[in-house]
Amino acid sequence: MIRNKNLLNEGYENKFRVKSGKNQYIFLQNGKKLIDTSFCSGTLLLGHSKKFLNNSFIKQLKNGVAYGLPNTNADKYSLFLKKIFNNYSKFILCNTGSEANNKAIRLARSITKKEYIVMTSGSWHGSVDQLLFDLSSNNHLDKRELSAGLTRDLNKKIILVPYNDYKKSITILQKFKSKIAMVIVEPIQQALPSKKCENYIRNIYNYCKSKDILICFDEMITGVRVDKFSVQNNLRLKPDLSTFGKIIGGGLPIGVIGLSKNVEKKLSKQKNKVFFGGTFSGNPLVTEIGYQNLRYIYKNKKKIFGYLENLSSYFEKNLNLFLKKKKLDIKVIRYCSILRIVYTKSVIKNKFDRQKKEEYFFKKINQFQNFVINNGVYLSKRGAIFFSYSYTKKDVEYLINIISKGLLKFFK
């Protein structure tokens, strides 16, 4: 069922507008229905507009949506977070993931009395001025700004290490180890969702622990989406700090910082207190929806994660079989229910390697993405694919069918 009208020809931002979402579908302003593969950048694990969350929303409206004060909903929510992320003794509730990462930096610098922040290349830590940098090459000094409007000397206190390249990362860390306030890392990036990255994460974690360097896991995307609710739980690691968001808010904006007992102890001993406040931090509406969403997922965890694993594995296996059969230099990679189409079968270590391969196919990739959208499938321009519990096997078969046709059409 190929539609002639190209939804994105005249610019994604100008033409593409979502009017509503329900379960696995989004509905556009022009009336078209698309199977979603983004689900609010991975936020909506259960799908769009779930009835039990809508009912909770309406119920909370009667009790008020904002107090600007400590409240029982926030207390209940924090207690449930401890049940899922039991490495942490305290949770600081923030308005967004970006705010959580910003405050984590402030906290780390405060208790260590050091200023340098280390981040891995290819990371996305939100709209935080201090972290809006990436590598332009494999040289850690070759930093590039991800946004205009940053303070000129901001990058002097940021150190970038190449993700999934342990040898180079350790060489850089050794050089600056006495000046590092914190290492912040996305353990699994949506830019490269692969189990092959786990060894790198273990090694970086072990290095930081051996040198008494604070390490923070940014699990905005992986928190509650992956096995055992986080990469750190799955790998049995205990970072000093972690930041969470997306799924834990049930579709409403939230950010959370998890503090280990050691970090909480150091923080409590400080004479100069770290400021964490915010009018909407611990908002009663957000924490109630977050609580109800987490409680449902926790109660049904075996069913939900088993189902997502089966569907994700089915998609990965069958699409890769098709690509191999058609001799296309393309593959699907996956970490739990986070997937990505990579436009090379060559070994790639990180986002920089992947982008070097993909830059030659920019026009074809854009044509392919337009093709699938015009055939009833929304594929994010960022390339990450998130599976939802609202999917059926029929949906996944349709995704395989349309994506296969598109890749064959433009890459054969």
RODO-2510 file (C-alpha; in nm, 4 decimals, decimal comma):
residues 412
     n   res          X          Y          Z
     1     m     0,0000     0,0000     0,0000
     2     i     0,2393     0,2701    -0,1199
     3     r     0,1117     0,6232    -0,0778
     4     n     0,2319     0,8841    -0,3253
     5     k     0,2296     1,1813    -0,0908
     6     n     0,5669     1,2181     0,0791
     7     l     0,5051     1,3421     0,4311
     8     l     0,8592     1,4679     0,4810
     9     n     0,9628     1,6096     0,1433
    10     e     0,9238     1,9732     0,2483
    11     g     1,0916     1,9394     0,5849
    12     y     1,0287     1,7206     0,8856
    13     e     0,9718     2,0041     1,1310
    14     n     0,7324     2,1949     0,9054
    15     k     0,5094     1,9132     0,7821
    16     f     0,5002     1,6431     1,0501
    17     r     0,2511     1,7061     1,3303
    18     v     0,1043     1,4443     1,5646
    19     k    -0,2506     1,5039     1,6802
    20     s    -0,2978     1,2018     1,9068
    21     g    -0,1601     0,8622     2,0063
    22     k    -0,3233     0,5352     2,1073
    23     n    -0,1471     0,2101     2,1966
    24     q     0,1043     0,1428     1,9149
    25     y    -0,0221     0,4179     1,6832
    26     i     0,0233     0,7897     1,6328
    27     f    -0,2324     0,9906     1,4350
    28     l    -0,1202     1,2884     1,2307
    29     q    -0,2906     1,6215     1,1828
    30     n    -0,3817     1,5191     0,8269
    31     g    -0,5584     1,2039     0,9541
    32     k    -0,2915     0,9469     0,8676
    33     k    -0,2241     0,6609     1,1094
    34     l     0,1307     0,5348     1,1645
    35     i     0,2765     0,2504     1,3687
    36     d     0,5122     0,4232     1,6099
    37     t     0,8695     0,3005     1,6654
    38     s     0,9812     0,5950     1,8773
    39     f     0,7268     0,6084     2,1613
    40     c     0,8475     0,9462     2,2822
    41     s     1,2166     0,8532     2,2488
    42     g     1,1599     0,5271     2,4349
    43     t     0,9517     0,6759     2,7176
    44     l     0,6236     0,4933     2,6542
    45     l     0,7147     0,1311     2,7286
    46     l     0,3457     0,0352     2,7498
    47     g     0,2337     0,2399     2,4486
    48     h     0,0316     0,5562     2,4047
    49     s    -0,2608     0,6688     2,6186
    50     k    -0,3001     0,3742     2,8572
    51     k    -0,6397     0,3668     3,0230
    52     f    -0,5186     0,3029     3,3792
    53     l    -0,2808     0,5991     3,3595
    54     n    -0,5514     0,8218     3,2142
    55     n    -0,7800     0,7266     3,5043
    56     s    -0,5029     0,8016     3,7554
    57     f    -0,4471     1,1383     3,5899
    58     i    -0,8148     1,2320     3,6194
    59     k    -0,8273     1,1160     3,9818
    60     q    -0,5239     1,3258     4,0761
    61     l    -0,6752     1,6350     3,9126
    62     k    -0,9355     1,6376     4,1892
    63     n    -0,6598     1,6534     4,4521
    64     g    -0,4522     1,9183     4,2764
    65     v    -0,1708     1,9082     4,0233
    66     a     0,0911     2,1210     4,2007
    67     y     0,1733     2,2136     4,5600
    68     g     0,5339     2,3314     4,5513
    69     l     0,5726     2,1473     4,8859
    70     p     0,6771     1,8030     5,0132
    71     n     0,3869     1,5680     4,9542
    72     t     0,2745     1,2104     5,0109
    73     n     0,2748     1,1231     4,6394
    74     a     0,6435     1,2093     4,6116
    75     d     0,7215     1,0062     4,9251
    76     k     0,5332     0,7043     4,7907
    77     y     0,7090     0,7356     4,4556
    78     s     1,0567     0,7602     4,6115
    79     l     0,9935     0,4482     4,8189
    80     f     0,8980     0,2564     4,5062
    81     l     1,2112     0,3760     4,3275
    82     k     1,4139     0,2187     4,6097
    83     k     1,2394    -0,1103     4,5428
    84     i     1,3598    -0,1058     4,1806
    85     f     1,6977     0,0658     4,2201
    86     n     1,7973    -0,0647     4,5640
    87     n     2,1597     0,0480     4,5340
    88     y     2,0491     0,4004     4,6258
    89     s     1,9586     0,5305     4,9689
    90     k     1,8184     0,8635     4,8523
    91     f     1,6526     1,0027     4,5406
    92     i     1,6503     1,3671     4,4380
    93     l     1,3433     1,4433     4,2276
    94     c     1,3891     1,6868     3,9397
    95     n     1,1718     1,8235     3,6605
    96     t     1,3632     1,6750     3,3657
    97     g     1,6497     1,4447     3,2808
    98     s     1,8595     1,7438     3,1793
    99     e     1,8066     1,9024     3,5192
   100     a     1,9000     1,5771     3,6928
   101     n     2,2309     1,5586     3,5045
   102     n     2,3022     1,9258     3,5701
   103     k     2,2460     1,8800     3,9437
   104     a     2,4512     1,5586     3,9475
   105     i     2,7475     1,7598     3,8143
   106     r     2,6930     2,0245     4,0814
   107     l     2,6768     1,7574     4,3507
   108     a     2,9936     1,5799     4,2320
   109     r     3,1971     1,8995     4,2182
   110     s     3,0728     1,9963     4,5610
   111     i     3,1712     1,6776     4,7461
   112     t     3,4995     1,6152     4,5610
   113     k     3,6186     1,9775     4,5438
   114     k     3,7316     1,8996     4,1882
   115     e     3,6061     2,0486     3,8617
   116     y     3,6723     1,8210     3,5654
   117     i     3,3823     1,6158     3,4285
   118     v     3,4549     1,3198     3,2014
   119     m     3,1967     1,2020     2,9497
   120     t     3,2049     0,9409     2,6748
   121     s     3,1753     1,0328     2,3079
   122     g     2,8381     0,9850     2,1408
   123     s     2,6499     1,0482     2,4637
   124     w     2,3370     1,2559     2,4953
   125     h     2,2825     1,3901     2,8463
   126     g     2,0088     1,6345     2,7561
   127     s     2,0125     2,0097     2,7153
   128     v     2,2918     2,0710     2,9657
   129     d     2,5380     2,3372     2,8527
   130     q     2,8284     2,1669     3,0277
   131     l     2,7692     1,8405     2,8395
   132     l     2,6788     1,9645     2,4913
   133     f     3,0020     1,8380     2,3371
   134     d     3,1210     1,5441     2,1306
   135     l     3,4364     1,4324     1,9533
   136     s     3,5019     1,5349     1,5930
   137     s     3,7618     1,2587     1,5605
   138     n     3,9216     0,9924     1,7782
   139     n     4,1453     1,2600     1,9319
   140     h     4,0113     1,3552     2,2776
   141     l     4,1225     1,7155     2,2246
   142     d     3,9174     1,7477     1,9061
   143     k     3,5933     1,8550     2,0738
   144     r     3,2980     2,0049     1,8923
   145     e     3,0050     2,1983     2,0325
   146     l     2,6584     2,0497     1,9818
   147     s     2,4899     2,3886     2,0115
   148     a     2,5498     2,7549     1,9493
   149     g     2,5296     2,9923     2,2445
   150     l     2,7675     2,8089     2,4808
   151     t     3,0082     3,0037     2,6992
   152     r     3,3445     3,0252     2,5255
   153     d     3,5521     2,8552     2,7975
   154     l     3,2886     2,5981     2,8991
   155     n     3,4684     2,3054     2,7342
   156     k     3,7869     2,3571     2,9368
   157     k     3,6462     2,1550     3,2274
   158     i     3,4995     1,8779     3,0113
   159     i     3,7059     1,5762     2,9055
   160     l     3,5811     1,3438     2,6333
   161     v     3,6890     0,9800     2,6051
   162     p     3,6010     0,7549     2,3087
   163     y     3,3073     0,5297     2,3935
   164     n     3,3786     0,1565     2,3641
   165     d     3,7551     0,2117     2,3304
   166     y     3,8878     0,1169     2,6719
   167     k     4,2588     0,1513     2,5972
   168     k     4,2295     0,5108     2,4758
   169     s     3,9793     0,5986     2,7481
   170     i     4,2084     0,4767     3,0271
   171     t     4,5074     0,6623     2,8836
   172     i     4,3087     0,9865     2,9039
   173     l     4,1661     0,9100     3,2484
   174     q     4,5145     0,8362     3,3837
   175     k     4,6326     1,1768     3,2702
   176     f     4,3572     1,3681     3,4503
   177     k     4,2628     1,1307     3,7361
   178     s     4,3603     1,3698     4,0187
   179     k     4,1367     1,6447     3,8784
   180     i     3,8207     1,4462     3,7970
   181     a     3,5033     1,5246     3,9904
   182     m     3,2933     1,2649     3,8087
   183     v     3,2778     1,0347     3,5110
   184     i     2,9310     1,0310     3,3549
   185     v     2,8437     0,7635     3,1026
   186     e     2,5412     0,6296     2,9211
   187     p     2,6115     0,2584     2,9685
   188     i     2,4217     0,1686     2,6516
   189     q     2,3669     0,4433     2,3963
   190     q     2,0739     0,4589     2,1574
   191     a     2,3425     0,5490     1,9023
   192     l     2,4886     0,1982     1,9409
   193     p     2,2617    -0,0427     2,1321
   194     s     2,4730    -0,3581     2,1588
   195     k     2,5723    -0,6099     2,4265
   196     k     2,9251    -0,5852     2,2884
   197     c     2,9558    -0,2545     2,4759
   198     e     2,9069    -0,4166     2,8174
   199     n     3,2752    -0,5028     2,8680
   200     y     3,3709    -0,1404     2,8126
   201     i     3,1218    -0,0298     3,0772
   202     r     3,2478    -0,2881     3,3276
   203     n     3,6080    -0,1813     3,2694
   204     i     3,5392     0,1912     3,3015
   205     y     3,3374     0,1260     3,6154
   206     n     3,6123    -0,0906     3,7695
   207     y     3,8775     0,1681     3,6862
   208     c     3,6811     0,4470     3,8538
   209     k     3,6211     0,2350     4,1625
   210     s     3,9903     0,1424     4,1866
   211     k     4,0937     0,5112     4,1662
   212     d     3,8164     0,6404     4,3940
   213     i     3,6646     0,8476     4,1120
   214     l     3,2911     0,9137     4,1273
   215     i     3,1042     0,7448     3,8440
   216     c     2,7509     0,8313     3,7352
   217     f     2,5395     0,6171     3,5038
   218     d     2,2921     0,8127     3,2914
   219     e     2,0147     0,5557     3,2456
   220     m     1,7460     0,7881     3,1139
   221     i     1,6823     0,5532     2,8223
   222     t     1,7797     0,2166     2,9690
   223     g     1,6208     0,2667     3,3118
   224     v     1,3191     0,0302     3,3397
   225     r     1,3468    -0,0615     2,9697
   226     v     1,6169    -0,3279     2,9956
   227     d     1,6625    -0,6520     3,1894
   228     k     1,6356    -0,6121     3,5681
   229     f     1,5239    -0,2504     3,5175
   230     s     1,8704    -0,1093     3,4413
   231     v     2,2067    -0,1905     3,2875
   232     q     2,3720    -0,1526     3,6271
   233     n     2,1373    -0,4059     3,7862
   234     n     2,1874    -0,6403     3,4923
   235     l     2,5676    -0,6183     3,5192
   236     r     2,5670    -0,6101     3,9013
   237     l     2,7434    -0,2742     3,9168
   238     k     2,6877    -0,0059     4,1806
   239     p     2,7644     0,3435     4,0496
   240     d     2,8012     0,6225     4,3042
   241     l     2,5299     0,8193     4,1278
   242     s     2,2723     0,7495     3,8610
   243     t     2,0233     0,9622     3,6751
   244     f     1,6905     0,8320     3,5500
   245     g     1,3953     0,9690     3,3553
   246     k     1,1612     0,8888     3,0638
   247     i     0,9815     0,5613     3,1535
   248     i     0,9823     0,6307     3,5263
   249     g     0,7547     0,9323     3,4678
   250     g     0,4886     0,7356     3,2817
   251     g     0,4883     0,9911     2,9989
   252     l     0,5176     1,3051     3,2126
   253     p     0,8436     1,5012     3,2442
   254     i     1,0686     1,3924     3,5290
   255     g     1,4315     1,3424     3,6238
   256     v     1,5749     1,1602     3,9232
   257     i     1,9217     1,1384     4,0783
   258     g     1,9979     0,8255     4,2785
   259     l     2,2577     0,8707     4,5544
   260     s     2,4539     0,5845     4,7099
   261     k     2,4884     0,5773     5,0900
   262     n     2,8472     0,6944     5,0619
   263     v     2,7555     0,9946     4,8467
   264     e     2,4592     1,0809     5,0689
   265     k     2,6869     1,0675     5,3760
   266     k     2,9450     1,2997     5,2174
   267     l     2,6712     1,5377     5,1087
   268     s     2,5194     1,5574     5,4568
   269     k     2,8561     1,6519     5,6129
   270     q     2,9064     1,9575     5,3947
   271     k     2,8827     2,3016     5,5496
   272     n     2,7834     2,4624     5,2213
   273     k     2,4694     2,2845     5,1075
   274     v     2,4067     2,1917     4,7441
   275     f     2,0928     2,3525     4,6025
   276     f     1,8479     2,1010     4,4528
   277     g     1,5200     2,2914     4,4738
   278     g     1,2581     2,3529     4,2069
   279     t     0,8934     2,4568     4,2166
   280     f     0,7774     2,1460     4,0331
   281     s     1,0300     1,8969     4,1727
   282     g     0,8334     1,6111     4,3275
   283     n     0,5163     1,7352     4,1595
   284     p     0,2169     1,5334     4,2931
   285     l     0,0678     1,4689     3,9467
   286     v     0,3951     1,3529     3,7918
   287     t     0,4932     1,1329     4,0849
   288     e     0,1467     0,9730     4,1007
   289     i     0,1511     0,8839     3,7303
   290     g     0,5123     0,7695     3,7612
   291     y     0,4226     0,5521     4,0586
   292     q     0,1229     0,3906     3,8880
   293     n     0,3264     0,3234     3,5740
   294     l     0,6176     0,1696     3,7676
   295     r     0,3879    -0,0372     3,9864
   296     y     0,2148    -0,1854     3,6806
   297     i     0,5458    -0,2660     3,5087
   298     y     0,6942    -0,4154     3,8269
   299     k     0,3874    -0,6286     3,8929
   300     n     0,3887    -0,7624     3,5360
   301     k     0,7661    -0,7589     3,4774
   302     k     0,8077    -1,1201     3,3685
   303     k     0,5247    -1,0984     3,1190
   304     i     0,6232    -0,7564     2,9830
   305     f     0,9966    -0,8109     2,9458
   306     g     0,9581    -1,1657     2,8165
   307     y     0,7135    -1,0439     2,5518
   308     l     0,9363    -0,7525     2,4492
   309     e     1,2403    -0,9797     2,4272
   310     n     1,0575    -1,2258     2,2016
   311     l     0,9290    -0,9547     1,9662
   312     s     1,2605    -0,7675     1,9546
   313     s     1,4555    -1,0855     1,8915
   314     y     1,2107    -1,1885     1,6184
   315     f     1,2512    -0,8531     1,4441
   316     e     1,6317    -0,8593     1,4690
   317     k     1,6668    -1,2188     1,3511
   318     n     1,4265    -1,2029     1,0579
   319     l     1,5353    -0,8667     0,9252
   320     n     1,9016    -0,9699     0,9444
   321     l     1,8216    -1,2917     0,7601
   322     f     1,6583    -1,0884     0,4840
   323     l     1,9549    -0,8502     0,4641
   324     k     2,1966    -1,1417     0,4429
   325     k     1,9914    -1,3134     0,1747
   326     k     1,9778    -0,9970    -0,0359
   327     k     2,3505    -0,9316     0,0252
   328     l     2,2896    -0,5822     0,1616
   329     d     2,5715    -0,4262     0,3631
   330     i     2,3310    -0,3430     0,6460
   331     k     2,2522    -0,5011     0,9817
   332     v     2,0205    -0,4624     1,2803
   333     i     2,1781    -0,4332     1,6242
   334     r     1,9929    -0,4622     1,9523
   335     y     2,0107    -0,4242     2,3269
   336     c     1,6921    -0,5663     2,4801
   337     s     1,4060    -0,3679     2,3194
   338     i     1,6308    -0,0888     2,1869
   339     l     1,7201    -0,1487     1,8220
   340     r     1,8948     0,0274     1,5384
   341     i     1,9544    -0,0222     1,1669
   342     v     2,3263     0,0216     1,0920
   343     y     2,4266     0,0853     0,7316
   344     t     2,7363    -0,1331     0,7345
   345     k     2,8304    -0,4847     0,8420
   346     s     3,1783    -0,3672     0,9379
   347     v     3,2815    -0,3662     1,3026
   348     i     3,1936    -0,0333     1,4623
   349     k     3,3037     0,0691     1,8091
   350     n     3,1046     0,3832     1,8677
   351     k     2,8843     0,6554     1,7248
   352     f     3,1791     0,8234     1,5525
   353     d     3,2631     0,5022     1,3600
   354     r     2,8975     0,4513     1,2699
   355     q     2,8497     0,8048     1,1425
   356     k     3,1649     0,7839     0,9279
   357     k     3,0061     0,4898     0,7460
   358     e     2,6628     0,6462     0,7229
   359     e     2,7650     0,9879     0,5933
   360     y     2,8138     0,8368     0,2469
   361     f     2,4498     0,7232     0,2441
   362     f     2,2834     1,0334     0,3857
   363     k     2,0556     1,0852     0,0847
   364     k     1,9567     0,7170     0,0636
   365     i     1,8904     0,6966     0,4384
   366     n     1,6631     1,0002     0,4143
   367     q     1,4791     0,8481     0,1168
   368     f     1,4393     0,5202     0,3045
   369     q     1,3001     0,6941     0,6133
   370     n     1,0544     0,8869     0,3989
   371     f     0,9489     0,5632     0,2286
   372     v     0,8606     0,3820     0,5520
   373     i     0,6717     0,6827     0,6879
   374     n     0,4709     0,7020     0,3666
   375     n     0,3902     0,3340     0,4121
   376     g     0,2445     0,3591     0,7599
   377     v     0,5512     0,3331     0,9847
   378     y     0,7060     0,6175     1,1842
   379     l     1,0827     0,5763     1,1985
   380     s     1,2625     0,8473     1,3940
   381     k     1,5155     1,0588     1,2094
   382     r     1,7571     0,9787     1,4941
   383     g     1,7444     0,6138     1,3885
   384     a     1,6726     0,4454     1,7218
   385     i     1,3835     0,1971     1,7312
   386     f     1,2034     0,1277     2,0592
   387     f     0,9605    -0,1609     2,0944
   388     s     0,6485    -0,1217     2,3047
   389     y     0,4380    -0,3699     2,5009
   390     s     0,1444    -0,2516     2,2895
   391     y     0,2903    -0,4209     1,9793
   392     t     0,1442    -0,7402     1,8388
   393     k     0,3396    -0,9950     1,6367
   394     k     0,1397    -0,8799     1,3354
   395     d     0,2712    -0,5266     1,3912
   396     v     0,6282    -0,6537     1,3997
   397     e     0,5770    -0,8545     1,0819
   398     y     0,4434    -0,5419     0,9154
   399     l     0,7492    -0,3459     1,0331
   400     i     0,9796    -0,6127     0,8884
   401     n     0,7871    -0,6109     0,5600
   402     i     0,7926    -0,2329     0,5078
   403     i     1,1493    -0,1836     0,6297
   404     s     1,2708    -0,4726     0,4107
   405     k     1,1073    -0,3216     0,1031
   406     g     1,2525     0,0188     0,1777
   407     l     1,6063    -0,1053     0,2329
   408     l     1,5928    -0,3186    -0,0827
   409     k     1,4560    -0,0268    -0,2836
   410     f     1,7287     0,2213    -0,1888
   411     f     2,0337     0,0108    -0,0996
   412     k     2,0386    -0,2767    -0,3508
***
